[in-house]
């Protein structure tokens, strides 16, 4: 099976241009391809996971990834999938986020000479002269066509700023620049990026001729991937300081029965033959599949040792065991106590088990909060210093565990 056939079999490819040429490049290790990441936070999350795994697969097949960090486009903000305009970030925040991304990507991609490279579009976008850009690029874009793009249509009713309207031109210019300066002949992106990506392909061909070698592939990366990164609390981060290995493991351990095999196929590096054999699994076997998924992805992000610890902690908790050594935990200080105790609302806030006190109150009133396996019956419940020194095992719903303690 060729690498292109494998991508198709894993359900990764949604649509392409120039399929025969793309197959030729990918299957023979001739693709220099880029995927862009806008630095909107200081950590990648599982919504980026599909793109990271894709880069790893293609690099293993001899192709060269170009990781494009959107330090320049981050000044504008991608309107795709948004109902409002993104918050403006300072240059310092953008640079910090870019630095964090690179550290996390090194777990997936091998950087170095003739290997993967990382570039920041701030290096060329911030120095562009506006009039020169309009003359060089502006004539290649039809406003009518741009307004028909899905990424803009969904914003027209609420209002689309001229700032955001430029995003497609900036992203297209990225591909044009990468093609000229890095020999980048292919771009990958999520299905909501299709219009922006076609803009880049068309720009290259209009500026450099129809024979210019520029290809486009989109993935089911946003519809199937980005939604994976969202929970009631927000994103599931790849940074262990934001989402612990145990929490990361539990997130994947608790995917729905309908999604588990799809996730294994798209995101793990298990052989397709092994995954195909799982297609007939049902009932309790799906729980085994979820554990396989959780272990493989935790190992990929956090390493084998942390994955093993998370697996052991999960077994201990759900088998009713007492080993909570690998459970996410928060140390409570004496300054957080009032009269030698801390209330449940303050404790949940300290442990980041709710985004607000009102949410914590609602969870308790609905019977969704437990302390040492006992339902918390009232928002007035308090825990003493003695209890905290023994350690309190909190549970939100059926899946989220956290330990509060004092030394």
C-alpha atoms as a printed R data frame, in Angstrom:
    type eleno elety resid chain resno       x      y       z
1   ATOM     1    CA   UNK     A     1   0.000  0.000   0.000
2   ATOM     2    CA   UNK     A     2   1.361  3.419  -0.926
3   ATOM     3    CA   UNK     A     3   1.431  6.257   1.595
4   ATOM     4    CA   UNK     A     4  -1.306  8.051  -0.354
5   ATOM     5    CA   UNK     A     5  -3.498  4.935  -0.283
6   ATOM     6    CA   UNK     A     6  -2.861  4.672   3.450
7   ATOM     7    CA   UNK     A     7  -3.979  8.264   4.017
8   ATOM     8    CA   UNK     A     8  -7.177  7.482   2.121
9   ATOM     9    CA   UNK     A     9  -7.710  4.232   4.022
10  ATOM    10    CA   UNK     A    10  -7.304  6.039   7.334
11  ATOM    11    CA   UNK     A    11  -9.992  8.526   6.347
12  ATOM    12    CA   UNK     A    12  -7.656 11.508   6.313
13  ATOM    13    CA   UNK     A    13  -8.141 12.971   2.858
14  ATOM    14    CA   UNK     A    14 -11.316 14.930   2.127
15  ATOM    15    CA   UNK     A    15 -10.587 16.458  -1.278
16  ATOM    16    CA   UNK     A    16  -7.639 17.223  -3.507
17  ATOM    17    CA   UNK     A    17  -6.548 19.024  -6.642
18  ATOM    18    CA   UNK     A    18  -4.322 17.261  -9.191
19  ATOM    19    CA   UNK     A    19  -4.677 13.848  -7.570
20  ATOM    20    CA   UNK     A    20  -2.318 11.985  -9.913
21  ATOM    21    CA   UNK     A    21   0.452 14.534  -9.431
22  ATOM    22    CA   UNK     A    22  -0.074 14.515  -5.674
23  ATOM    23    CA   UNK     A    23   0.198 10.712  -5.581
24  ATOM    24    CA   UNK     A    24   3.433 10.876  -7.585
25  ATOM    25    CA   UNK     A    25   4.999 13.371  -5.195
26  ATOM    26    CA   UNK     A    26   3.876 11.794  -1.920
27  ATOM    27    CA   UNK     A    27   4.492  8.170  -2.851
28  ATOM    28    CA   UNK     A    28   8.043  8.887  -4.037
29  ATOM    29    CA   UNK     A    29   9.051 11.204  -1.207
30  ATOM    30    CA   UNK     A    30   9.165 14.271  -3.460
31  ATOM    31    CA   UNK     A    31   6.664 16.442  -1.598
32  ATOM    32    CA   UNK     A    32   7.788 19.499   0.320
33  ATOM    33    CA   UNK     A    33   4.546 20.348   2.052
34  ATOM    34    CA   UNK     A    34   3.411 22.856   4.615
35  ATOM    35    CA   UNK     A    35   0.755 23.013   7.294
36  ATOM    36    CA   UNK     A    36   0.060 26.269   9.117
37  ATOM    37    CA   UNK     A    37  -0.524 26.795  12.821
38  ATOM    38    CA   UNK     A    38  -1.747 30.138  14.137
39  ATOM    39    CA   UNK     A    39  -0.283 30.843  17.592
40  ATOM    40    CA   UNK     A    40  -3.555 31.683  19.353
41  ATOM    41    CA   UNK     A    41  -2.461 30.008  22.622
42  ATOM    42    CA   UNK     A    42   0.762 28.911  24.305
43  ATOM    43    CA   UNK     A    43   0.053 25.238  23.663
44  ATOM    44    CA   UNK     A    44  -1.195 23.042  20.871
45  ATOM    45    CA   UNK     A    45  -4.327 21.039  21.649
46  ATOM    46    CA   UNK     A    46  -5.803 17.796  20.373
47  ATOM    47    CA   UNK     A    47  -7.546 19.666  17.585
48  ATOM    48    CA   UNK     A    48  -4.052 20.007  16.068
49  ATOM    49    CA   UNK     A    49  -3.369 16.320  16.555
50  ATOM    50    CA   UNK     A    50  -4.377 15.158  13.109
51  ATOM    51    CA   UNK     A    51  -2.053 17.661  11.440
52  ATOM    52    CA   UNK     A    52   0.871 16.621  13.638
53  ATOM    53    CA   UNK     A    53   0.297 12.940  12.950
54  ATOM    54    CA   UNK     A    54  -0.011 13.626   9.228
55  ATOM    55    CA   UNK     A    55   3.320 15.435   9.153
56  ATOM    56    CA   UNK     A    56   4.923 12.537  10.983
57  ATOM    57    CA   UNK     A    57   3.477  9.962   8.559
58  ATOM    58    CA   UNK     A    58   4.619 11.875   5.487
59  ATOM    59    CA   UNK     A    59   8.069 12.523   6.896
60  ATOM    60    CA   UNK     A    60   8.458  8.802   7.635
61  ATOM    61    CA   UNK     A    61   7.676  8.222   3.930
62  ATOM    62    CA   UNK     A    62  10.537 10.522   2.880
63  ATOM    63    CA   UNK     A    63   8.647 13.766   2.362
64  ATOM    64    CA   UNK     A    64   9.740 17.088   3.862
65  ATOM    65    CA   UNK     A    65   7.431 18.989   6.220
66  ATOM    66    CA   UNK     A    66   7.466 22.758   6.440
67  ATOM    67    CA   UNK     A    67   5.866 23.831   9.704
68  ATOM    68    CA   UNK     A    68   4.496 27.318   9.179
69  ATOM    69    CA   UNK     A    69   3.925 29.269  12.369
70  ATOM    70    CA   UNK     A    70   1.510 32.121  11.801
71  ATOM    71    CA   UNK     A    71   3.373 34.832  13.660
72  ATOM    72    CA   UNK     A    72   2.267 37.273  10.946
73  ATOM    73    CA   UNK     A    73  -1.266 36.046  10.220
74  ATOM    74    CA   UNK     A    74  -1.699 35.870  13.998
75  ATOM    75    CA   UNK     A    75  -1.885 39.650  13.919
76  ATOM    76    CA   UNK     A    76  -5.082 39.307  11.862
77  ATOM    77    CA   UNK     A    77  -6.767 36.107  13.021
78  ATOM    78    CA   UNK     A    78  -8.415 33.455  10.875
79  ATOM    79    CA   UNK     A    79 -12.196 34.060  10.546
80  ATOM    80    CA   UNK     A    80 -12.816 30.405   9.582
81  ATOM    81    CA   UNK     A    81 -15.231 28.715  11.939
82  ATOM    82    CA   UNK     A    82 -15.677 31.908  13.963
83  ATOM    83    CA   UNK     A    83 -18.838 33.800  14.824
84  ATOM    84    CA   UNK     A    84 -16.870 36.800  16.100
85  ATOM    85    CA   UNK     A    85 -13.470 38.398  15.630
86  ATOM    86    CA   UNK     A    86 -10.499 36.916  17.467
87  ATOM    87    CA   UNK     A    87  -8.849 38.931  20.226
88  ATOM    88    CA   UNK     A    88  -5.824 40.936  19.142
89  ATOM    89    CA   UNK     A    89  -2.543 39.596  20.551
90  ATOM    90    CA   UNK     A    90   0.609 41.542  21.349
91  ATOM    91    CA   UNK     A    91   3.842 40.772  19.438
92  ATOM    92    CA   UNK     A    92   5.342 39.419  22.668
93  ATOM    93    CA   UNK     A    93   2.445 36.990  23.183
94  ATOM    94    CA   UNK     A    94   2.616 35.800  19.587
95  ATOM    95    CA   UNK     A    95   6.358 35.133  19.842
96  ATOM    96    CA   UNK     A    96   5.967 33.295  23.153
97  ATOM    97    CA   UNK     A    97   3.264 31.068  21.696
98  ATOM    98    CA   UNK     A    98   5.416 30.336  18.629
99  ATOM    99    CA   UNK     A    99   8.290 29.232  20.873
100 ATOM   100    CA   UNK     A   100   5.982 26.928  22.840
101 ATOM   101    CA   UNK     A   101   4.650 25.334  19.653
102 ATOM   102    CA   UNK     A   102   8.109 24.395  18.428
103 ATOM   103    CA   UNK     A   103   8.997 22.577  21.640
104 ATOM   104    CA   UNK     A   104   5.833 20.486  21.423
105 ATOM   105    CA   UNK     A   105   6.210 19.732  17.716
106 ATOM   106    CA   UNK     A   106   9.663 18.285  18.246
107 ATOM   107    CA   UNK     A   107   7.958 15.228  19.751
108 ATOM   108    CA   UNK     A   108   6.369 14.548  16.371
109 ATOM   109    CA   UNK     A   109   8.685 16.001  13.734
110 ATOM   110    CA   UNK     A   110  12.407 15.577  13.219
111 ATOM   111    CA   UNK     A   111  13.874 18.985  12.473
112 ATOM   112    CA   UNK     A   112  17.241 19.551  10.881
113 ATOM   113    CA   UNK     A   113  19.121 19.861   7.628
114 ATOM   114    CA   UNK     A   114  17.211 18.151   4.792
115 ATOM   115    CA   UNK     A   115  14.524 17.212   7.298
116 ATOM   116    CA   UNK     A   116  11.629 19.270   8.628
117 ATOM   117    CA   UNK     A   117  11.949 23.023   8.900
118 ATOM   118    CA   UNK     A   118   9.973 25.582  10.843
119 ATOM   119    CA   UNK     A   119   9.318 29.040   9.445
120 ATOM   120    CA   UNK     A   120   7.385 32.024  10.757
121 ATOM   121    CA   UNK     A   121   5.370 34.055   8.291
122 ATOM   122    CA   UNK     A   122   6.057 37.172  10.346
123 ATOM   123    CA   UNK     A   123   9.483 37.109   8.663
124 ATOM   124    CA   UNK     A   124   7.954 38.108   5.322
125 ATOM   125    CA   UNK     A   125   4.438 39.382   6.021
126 ATOM   126    CA   UNK     A   126   5.413 42.105   8.497
127 ATOM   127    CA   UNK     A   127   7.837 43.695   6.051
128 ATOM   128    CA   UNK     A   128   5.403 43.842   3.126
129 ATOM   129    CA   UNK     A   129   4.616 47.240   1.670
130 ATOM   130    CA   UNK     A   130   0.853 47.575   1.372
131 ATOM   131    CA   UNK     A   131   0.854 49.293  -2.015
132 ATOM   132    CA   UNK     A   132   3.352 46.787  -3.421
133 ATOM   133    CA   UNK     A   133   1.226 43.914  -2.125
134 ATOM   134    CA   UNK     A   134  -1.904 45.333  -3.717
135 ATOM   135    CA   UNK     A   135  -0.149 45.689  -7.067
136 ATOM   136    CA   UNK     A   136   1.531 42.285  -6.942
137 ATOM   137    CA   UNK     A   137  -1.210 40.145  -5.436
138 ATOM   138    CA   UNK     A   138  -4.463 42.104  -5.304
139 ATOM   139    CA   UNK     A   139  -5.237 41.751  -8.996
140 ATOM   140    CA   UNK     A   140  -5.165 37.954  -8.647
141 ATOM   141    CA   UNK     A   141  -8.175 37.869  -6.317
142 ATOM   142    CA   UNK     A   142 -11.823 38.345  -7.204
143 ATOM   143    CA   UNK     A   143 -13.826 39.936  -4.402
144 ATOM   144    CA   UNK     A   144 -16.929 38.142  -5.704
145 ATOM   145    CA   UNK     A   145 -15.191 34.786  -5.380
146 ATOM   146    CA   UNK     A   146 -13.848 35.633  -1.944
147 ATOM   147    CA   UNK     A   147 -17.299 36.525  -0.652
148 ATOM   148    CA   UNK     A   148 -18.587 33.133  -1.816
149 ATOM   149    CA   UNK     A   149 -16.016 31.369   0.385
150 ATOM   150    CA   UNK     A   150 -17.567 29.532   3.344
151 ATOM   151    CA   UNK     A   151 -15.077 31.081   5.769
152 ATOM   152    CA   UNK     A   152 -16.523 34.525   4.943
153 ATOM   153    CA   UNK     A   153 -20.181 33.689   4.227
154 ATOM   154    CA   UNK     A   154 -20.841 32.561   7.781
155 ATOM   155    CA   UNK     A   155 -19.591 35.883   9.102
156 ATOM   156    CA   UNK     A   156 -21.423 38.237   6.752
157 ATOM   157    CA   UNK     A   157 -24.596 38.520   8.827
158 ATOM   158    CA   UNK     A   158 -22.811 39.447  12.063
159 ATOM   159    CA   UNK     A   159 -20.177 41.522  10.363
160 ATOM   160    CA   UNK     A   160 -16.819 40.743   8.790
161 ATOM   161    CA   UNK     A   161 -14.034 43.232   9.435
162 ATOM   162    CA   UNK     A   162 -11.756 44.353   6.613
163 ATOM   163    CA   UNK     A   163  -8.885 43.144   8.797
164 ATOM   164    CA   UNK     A   164 -10.163 39.572   8.647
165 ATOM   165    CA   UNK     A   165 -11.091 39.897   4.984
166 ATOM   166    CA   UNK     A   166  -7.359 40.099   4.259
167 ATOM   167    CA   UNK     A   167  -6.677 36.720   5.847
168 ATOM   168    CA   UNK     A   168  -7.216 34.745   2.642
169 ATOM   169    CA   UNK     A   169  -4.761 36.973   0.791
170 ATOM   170    CA   UNK     A   170  -2.160 36.588   3.549
171 ATOM   171    CA   UNK     A   171  -2.522 32.799   3.639
172 ATOM   172    CA   UNK     A   172  -2.329 32.612  -0.147
173 ATOM   173    CA   UNK     A   173   0.779 34.776  -0.103
174 ATOM   174    CA   UNK     A   174   2.338 32.336   2.378
175 ATOM   175    CA   UNK     A   175   2.117 29.486  -0.139
176 ATOM   176    CA   UNK     A   176   3.450 31.752  -2.883
177 ATOM   177    CA   UNK     A   177   6.428 32.733  -0.697
178 ATOM   178    CA   UNK     A   178   7.119 29.169   0.451
179 ATOM   179    CA   UNK     A   179   6.981 27.910  -3.133
180 ATOM   180    CA   UNK     A   180   9.497 30.501  -4.285
181 ATOM   181    CA   UNK     A   181  11.923 30.375  -1.351
182 ATOM   182    CA   UNK     A   182  11.648 26.819  -0.005
183 ATOM   183    CA   UNK     A   183  10.498 24.768  -2.982
184 ATOM   184    CA   UNK     A   184   7.220 24.013  -1.190
185 ATOM   185    CA   UNK     A   185   5.010 22.256  -3.742
186 ATOM   186    CA   UNK     A   186   2.087 21.141  -1.588
187 ATOM   187    CA   UNK     A   187  -0.146 22.453   1.167
188 ATOM   188    CA   UNK     A   188  -2.359 20.627   3.634
189 ATOM   189    CA   UNK     A   189  -5.166 22.045   5.731
190 ATOM   190    CA   UNK     A   190  -8.522 21.389   7.286
191 ATOM   191    CA   UNK     A   191 -11.702 21.212   5.309
192 ATOM   192    CA   UNK     A   192 -12.681 24.739   6.391
193 ATOM   193    CA   UNK     A   193  -9.480 26.035   4.790
194 ATOM   194    CA   UNK     A   194 -10.312 24.897   1.259
195 ATOM   195    CA   UNK     A   195 -11.061 28.370  -0.128
196 ATOM   196    CA   UNK     A   196  -7.925 29.873   1.384
197 ATOM   197    CA   UNK     A   197  -5.803 27.032   0.033
198 ATOM   198    CA   UNK     A   198  -7.223 27.258  -3.458
199 ATOM   199    CA   UNK     A   199  -6.373 30.950  -3.328
200 ATOM   200    CA   UNK     A   200  -2.722 30.070  -2.747
201 ATOM   201    CA   UNK     A   201  -2.645 27.514  -5.547
202 ATOM   202    CA   UNK     A   202  -4.277 29.962  -7.960
203 ATOM   203    CA   UNK     A   203  -1.919 32.783  -6.959
204 ATOM   204    CA   UNK     A   204   1.149 30.670  -7.754
205 ATOM   205    CA   UNK     A   205  -0.208 29.601 -11.110
206 ATOM   206    CA   UNK     A   206  -1.283 33.124 -12.100
207 ATOM   207    CA   UNK     A   207   2.006 34.697 -11.064
208 ATOM   208    CA   UNK     A   208   4.367 31.945 -12.203
209 ATOM   209    CA   UNK     A   209   2.464 30.224 -14.990
210 ATOM   210    CA   UNK     A   210   0.104 27.294 -15.289
211 ATOM   211    CA   UNK     A   211   2.950 24.811 -15.134
212 ATOM   212    CA   UNK     A   212   3.935 25.928 -11.646
213 ATOM   213    CA   UNK     A   213   3.936 22.862  -9.416
214 ATOM   214    CA   UNK     A   214   1.580 23.706  -6.564
215 ATOM   215    CA   UNK     A   215  -0.883 21.195  -5.158
216 ATOM   216    CA   UNK     A   216  -3.615 21.281  -2.545
217 ATOM   217    CA   UNK     A   217  -4.920 18.594  -0.238
218 ATOM   218    CA   UNK     A   218  -7.482 19.168   2.500
219 ATOM   219    CA   UNK     A   219  -8.173 16.829   5.352
220 ATOM   220    CA   UNK     A   220 -11.083 16.133   7.631
221 ATOM   221    CA   UNK     A   221  -8.973 18.006  10.133
222 ATOM   222    CA   UNK     A   222 -11.371 20.611  11.442
223 ATOM   223    CA   UNK     A   223 -14.724 18.861  11.264
224 ATOM   224    CA   UNK     A   224 -13.300 15.644  12.717
225 ATOM   225    CA   UNK     A   225 -10.185 16.961  14.408
226 ATOM   226    CA   UNK     A   226 -10.829 20.333  15.984
227 ATOM   227    CA   UNK     A   227 -14.019 19.175  17.637
228 ATOM   228    CA   UNK     A   228 -11.959 16.518  19.393
229 ATOM   229    CA   UNK     A   229 -10.141 19.276  21.253
230 ATOM   230    CA   UNK     A   230 -13.186 20.728  22.949
231 ATOM   231    CA   UNK     A   231 -14.606 19.828  26.339
232 ATOM   232    CA   UNK     A   232 -16.802 21.651  28.784
233 ATOM   233    CA   UNK     A   233 -13.665 23.262  30.250
234 ATOM   234    CA   UNK     A   234 -12.130 24.209  26.918
235 ATOM   235    CA   UNK     A   235  -9.328 22.605  24.977
236 ATOM   236    CA   UNK     A   236  -7.474 19.412  25.810
237 ATOM   237    CA   UNK     A   237  -3.913 20.640  25.632
238 ATOM   238    CA   UNK     A   238  -0.741 18.826  24.640
239 ATOM   239    CA   UNK     A   239   1.162 20.737  27.335
240 ATOM   240    CA   UNK     A   240   1.344 18.548  30.448
241 ATOM   241    CA   UNK     A   241   1.124 21.642  32.653
242 ATOM   242    CA   UNK     A   242  -2.302 22.421  31.175
243 ATOM   243    CA   UNK     A   243  -3.664 18.898  30.685
244 ATOM   244    CA   UNK     A   244  -1.871 16.235  32.724
245 ATOM   245    CA   UNK     A   245  -0.964 12.890  31.101
246 ATOM   246    CA   UNK     A   246  -3.668 11.261  33.236
247 ATOM   247    CA   UNK     A   247  -6.316 13.755  32.078
248 ATOM   248    CA   UNK     A   248  -5.114 13.354  28.491
249 ATOM   249    CA   UNK     A   249  -5.385  9.552  28.795
250 ATOM   250    CA   UNK     A   250  -8.851  9.821  30.335
251 ATOM   251    CA   UNK     A   251 -10.046 12.126  27.564
252 ATOM   252    CA   UNK     A   252  -9.299  9.503  24.921
253 ATOM   253    CA   UNK     A   253 -10.406  6.638  27.185
254 ATOM   254    CA   UNK     A   254 -13.847  8.250  27.275
255 ATOM   255    CA   UNK     A   255 -14.481  8.902  23.587
256 ATOM   256    CA   UNK     A   256 -17.816  7.596  22.353
257 ATOM   257    CA   UNK     A   257 -18.243  4.049  21.071
258 ATOM   258    CA   UNK     A   258 -19.055  5.469  17.634
259 ATOM   259    CA   UNK     A   259 -15.776  7.436  17.427
260 ATOM   260    CA   UNK     A   260 -13.175  5.137  18.961
261 ATOM   261    CA   UNK     A   261 -12.248  3.114  15.860
262 ATOM   262    CA   UNK     A   262 -12.317  6.233  13.697
263 ATOM   263    CA   UNK     A   263  -9.852  7.876  16.082
264 ATOM   264    CA   UNK     A   264  -7.615  4.803  16.156
265 ATOM   265    CA   UNK     A   265  -7.554  4.733  12.367
266 ATOM   266    CA   UNK     A   266  -6.847  8.450  11.939
267 ATOM   267    CA   UNK     A   267  -4.532  9.194  14.839
268 ATOM   268    CA   UNK     A   268  -2.529  6.134  15.848
269 ATOM   269    CA   UNK     A   269   0.323  4.469  14.017
270 ATOM   270    CA   UNK     A   270  -1.003  0.955  14.543
271 ATOM   271    CA   UNK     A   271  -0.984 -1.144  11.345
272 ATOM   272    CA   UNK     A   272  -4.170 -0.935   9.317
273 ATOM   273    CA   UNK     A   273  -4.466 -4.723   9.374
274 ATOM   274    CA   UNK     A   274  -4.675 -4.648  13.170
275 ATOM   275    CA   UNK     A   275  -7.236 -1.839  13.088
276 ATOM   276    CA   UNK     A   276  -9.329 -3.585  10.426
277 ATOM   277    CA   UNK     A   277  -9.559 -6.588  12.735
278 ATOM   278    CA   UNK     A   278 -11.105 -4.323  15.385
279 ATOM   279    CA   UNK     A   279 -13.972 -3.302  13.111
280 ATOM   280    CA   UNK     A   280 -16.039 -6.225  14.344
281 ATOM   281    CA   UNK     A   281 -15.470 -5.384  18.016
282 ATOM   282    CA   UNK     A   282 -18.507 -4.520  20.091
283 ATOM   283    CA   UNK     A   283 -19.654 -4.328  23.687
284 ATOM   284    CA   UNK     A   284 -16.829 -4.664  26.204
285 ATOM   285    CA   UNK     A   285 -14.312 -4.976  23.372
286 ATOM   286    CA   UNK     A   286 -14.886 -1.306  22.575
287 ATOM   287    CA   UNK     A   287 -13.613 -0.451  26.059
288 ATOM   288    CA   UNK     A   288 -10.433 -2.323  25.201
289 ATOM   289    CA   UNK     A   289 -10.219 -0.316  21.968
290 ATOM   290    CA   UNK     A   290 -10.599  2.925  23.935
291 ATOM   291    CA   UNK     A   291  -7.762  1.921  26.231
292 ATOM   292    CA   UNK     A   292  -5.574  1.127  23.217
293 ATOM   293    CA   UNK     A   293  -6.382  4.540  21.750
294 ATOM   294    CA   UNK     A   294  -5.700  6.361  25.018
295 ATOM   295    CA   UNK     A   295  -2.404  4.568  25.606
296 ATOM   296    CA   UNK     A   296  -1.076  5.032  22.060
297 ATOM   297    CA   UNK     A   297  -1.850  8.750  21.937
298 ATOM   298    CA   UNK     A   298  -0.593  9.445  25.465
299 ATOM   299    CA   UNK     A   299   2.624  7.635  24.582
300 ATOM   300    CA   UNK     A   300   2.977  9.723  21.444
301 ATOM   301    CA   UNK     A   301   2.539 13.032  23.274
302 ATOM   302    CA   UNK     A   302   3.979 12.376  26.728
303 ATOM   303    CA   UNK     A   303   6.199  9.324  26.310
304 ATOM   304    CA   UNK     A   304   5.866  5.658  27.181
305 ATOM   305    CA   UNK     A   305   6.556  6.070  30.902
306 ATOM   306    CA   UNK     A   306   3.808  8.661  31.422
307 ATOM   307    CA   UNK     A   307   1.405  6.617  29.311
308 ATOM   308    CA   UNK     A   308   2.032  3.560  31.493
309 ATOM   309    CA   UNK     A   309   1.470  5.606  34.666
310 ATOM   310    CA   UNK     A   310  -1.771  7.036  33.308
311 ATOM   311    CA   UNK     A   311  -2.984  3.573  32.356
312 ATOM   312    CA   UNK     A   312  -2.182  2.196  35.804
313 ATOM   313    CA   UNK     A   313  -3.905  5.127  37.511
314 ATOM   314    CA   UNK     A   314  -6.984  4.635  35.336
315 ATOM   315    CA   UNK     A   315  -7.142  0.951  36.224
316 ATOM   316    CA   UNK     A   316  -6.758  1.708  39.933
317 ATOM   317    CA   UNK     A   317  -9.551  4.267  39.923
318 ATOM   318    CA   UNK     A   318 -12.089  2.409  37.876
319 ATOM   319    CA   UNK     A   319 -11.394 -0.898  39.570
320 ATOM   320    CA   UNK     A   320 -12.052  0.759  42.903
321 ATOM   321    CA   UNK     A   321  -8.415  0.661  43.911
322 ATOM   322    CA   UNK     A   322  -6.731  3.082  46.238
323 ATOM   323    CA   UNK     A   323  -3.675  4.091  44.191
324 ATOM   324    CA   UNK     A   324  -4.118  7.730  43.300
325 ATOM   325    CA   UNK     A   325  -0.413  8.581  43.030
326 ATOM   326    CA   UNK     A   326  -0.710  9.456  39.347
327 ATOM   327    CA   UNK     A   327  -3.985 11.352  39.640
328 ATOM   328    CA   UNK     A   328  -3.931 15.084  38.847
329 ATOM   329    CA   UNK     A   329  -3.574 16.904  42.150
330 ATOM   330    CA   UNK     A   330  -3.549 20.357  43.707
331 ATOM   331    CA   UNK     A   331  -1.806 21.335  46.912
332 ATOM   332    CA   UNK     A   332  -3.924 23.523  49.188
333 ATOM   333    CA   UNK     A   333  -2.076 26.026  51.366
334 ATOM   334    CA   UNK     A   334  -3.037 27.221  54.864
335 ATOM   335    CA   UNK     A   335  -3.727 30.684  53.397
336 ATOM   336    CA   UNK     A   336  -6.631 29.197  51.424
337 ATOM   337    CA   UNK     A   337  -8.385 28.006  54.600
338 ATOM   338    CA   UNK     A   338 -10.883 30.022  56.592
339 ATOM   339    CA   UNK     A   339 -11.349 28.975  60.170
340 ATOM   340    CA   UNK     A   340  -9.312 25.826  59.507
341 ATOM   341    CA   UNK     A   341 -11.438 24.650  56.590
342 ATOM   342    CA   UNK     A   342 -12.165 25.256  52.898
343 ATOM   343    CA   UNK     A   343 -15.594 25.216  51.275
344 ATOM   344    CA   UNK     A   344 -16.382 22.946  48.354
345 ATOM   345    CA   UNK     A   345 -16.857 25.860  45.944
346 ATOM   346    CA   UNK     A   346 -13.438 27.278  46.813
347 ATOM   347    CA   UNK     A   347 -11.907 23.819  46.619
348 ATOM   348    CA   UNK     A   348 -13.316 23.170  43.156
349 ATOM   349    CA   UNK     A   349 -12.058 26.571  42.029
350 ATOM   350    CA   UNK     A   350  -8.574 25.841  43.395
351 ATOM   351    CA   UNK     A   351  -8.527 22.502  41.577
352 ATOM   352    CA   UNK     A   352  -9.867 24.037  38.339
353 ATOM   353    CA   UNK     A   353 -12.811 21.626  38.307
354 ATOM   354    CA   UNK     A   354 -15.197 24.336  37.136
355 ATOM   355    CA   UNK     A   355 -14.790 27.449  35.046
356 ATOM   356    CA   UNK     A   356 -16.754 29.540  37.572
357 ATOM   357    CA   UNK     A   357 -18.370 29.359  40.980
358 ATOM   358    CA   UNK     A   358 -21.785 29.347  39.347
359 ATOM   359    CA   UNK     A   359 -20.851 26.267  37.323
360 ATOM   360    CA   UNK     A   360 -19.487 24.576  40.467
361 ATOM   361    CA   UNK     A   361 -22.716 25.380  42.298
362 ATOM   362    CA   UNK     A   362 -24.792 23.954  39.458
363 ATOM   363    CA   UNK     A   363 -22.730 20.743  39.327
364 ATOM   364    CA   UNK     A   364 -23.185 20.191  43.061
365 ATOM   365    CA   UNK     A   365 -26.910 20.892  42.950
366 ATOM   366    CA   UNK     A   366 -27.272 18.399  40.098
367 ATOM   367    CA   UNK     A   367 -25.477 15.706  42.107
368 ATOM   368    CA   UNK     A   368 -22.417 15.621  39.876
369 ATOM   369    CA   UNK     A   369 -19.659 16.191  42.481
370 ATOM   370    CA   UNK     A   370 -18.212 13.527  44.759
371 ATOM   371    CA   UNK     A   371 -15.612 13.605  47.533
372 ATOM   372    CA   UNK     A   372 -14.007 10.274  48.406
373 ATOM   373    CA   UNK     A   373 -16.840  8.552  46.508
374 ATOM   374    CA   UNK     A   374 -19.526 10.298  48.568
375 ATOM   375    CA   UNK     A   375 -21.896 12.671  46.798
376 ATOM   376    CA   UNK     A   376 -21.461 16.275  47.865
377 ATOM   377    CA   UNK     A   377 -24.996 17.126  48.949
378 ATOM   378    CA   UNK     A   378 -24.655 20.852  49.544
379 ATOM   379    CA   UNK     A   379 -22.673 23.879  48.415
380 ATOM   380    CA   UNK     A   380 -22.049 24.555  52.119
381 ATOM   381    CA   UNK     A   381 -19.899 21.443  52.614
382 ATOM   382    CA   UNK     A   382 -16.455 22.198  54.047
383 ATOM   383    CA   UNK     A   383 -13.265 20.190  54.409
384 ATOM   384    CA   UNK     A   384 -10.900 20.475  57.356
385 ATOM   385    CA   UNK     A   385  -7.137 20.715  57.391
386 ATOM   386    CA   UNK     A   386  -7.028 17.165  58.779
387 ATOM   387    CA   UNK     A   387  -9.062 15.852  55.839
388 ATOM   388    CA   UNK     A   388  -6.836 17.678  53.370
389 ATOM   389    CA   UNK     A   389  -3.699 16.238  54.931
390 ATOM   390    CA   UNK     A   390  -5.181 12.779  54.426
391 ATOM   391    CA   UNK     A   391  -5.971 13.720  50.833
392 ATOM   392    CA   UNK     A   392  -9.416 14.236  49.308
393 ATOM   393    CA   UNK     A   393 -10.292 12.493  46.061
394 ATOM   394    CA   UNK     A   394 -12.716 14.673  44.130
395 ATOM   395    CA   UNK     A   395 -14.759 13.451  41.182
396 ATOM   396    CA   UNK     A   396 -16.771 15.535  38.709
397 ATOM   397    CA   UNK     A   397 -19.312 13.418  36.903
398 ATOM   398    CA   UNK     A   398 -18.182  9.919  36.009
399 ATOM   399    CA   UNK     A   399 -14.888 10.754  34.343
400 ATOM   400    CA   UNK     A   400 -12.964 13.664  35.870
401 ATOM   401    CA   UNK     A   401 -10.819 12.896  38.945
402 ATOM   402    CA   UNK     A   402  -8.671 15.236  40.984
403 ATOM   403    CA   UNK     A   403  -6.905 15.019  44.336
404 ATOM   404    CA   UNK     A   404  -6.701 17.899  46.819
405 ATOM   405    CA   UNK     A   405  -4.132 17.690  49.619
406 ATOM   406    CA   UNK     A   406  -2.075 19.576  52.163
407 ATOM   407    CA   UNK     A   407   1.406 18.757  53.373
